[in-house]
Amino acid sequence: MSRFVQGFVFTGLMAISVSAQTEEEVAAERLTYIADNYGGGPHILRPSAEADNPVAQNIVADDHNEGNGVMPT
């Protein structure tokens, strides 16, 4: 296997392990978000949203739609 392919496979595996969040982690971030703590939830949940987790997608979409966690101008 070439070095390029090895690097590509390794990078892909690292991305999967970093982005994989358990249902419990997503549920905990959801409760934090509902409690009006917008600090990290949507940014933390973005990988799960991109991996088609509907709960994470809902939180990220709501955050974007409502502008939560953004300083008003």
Secondary structure as the mmCIF struct_conf table of DSSP 4:
data_model
#
loop_
_struct_conf.conf_type_id
_struct_conf.id
_struct_conf.beg_label_comp_id
_struct_conf.beg_label_asym_id
_struct_conf.beg_label_seq_id
_struct_conf.end_label_comp_id
_struct_conf.end_label_asym_id
_struct_conf.end_label_seq_id
HELX_RH_AL_P HELX_RH_AL_P1 ARG A 3 SER A 19
HELX_RH_AL_P HELX_RH_AL_P2 GLU A 23 ILE A 34
TURN_TY1_P TURN_TY1_P1 ALA A 35 ASP A 36
BEND BEND1 GLY A 39 GLY A 40
HELX_RH_AL_P HELX_RH_AL_P3 GLY A 41 GLU A 50
TURN_TY1_P TURN_TY1_P2 ALA A 51 ASP A 52
HELX_RH_AL_P HELX_RH_AL_P4 PRO A 54 GLU A 66
TURN_TY1_P TURN_TY1_P3 GLY A 67 GLY A 69
BEND BEND2 VAL A 70 VAL A 70
#
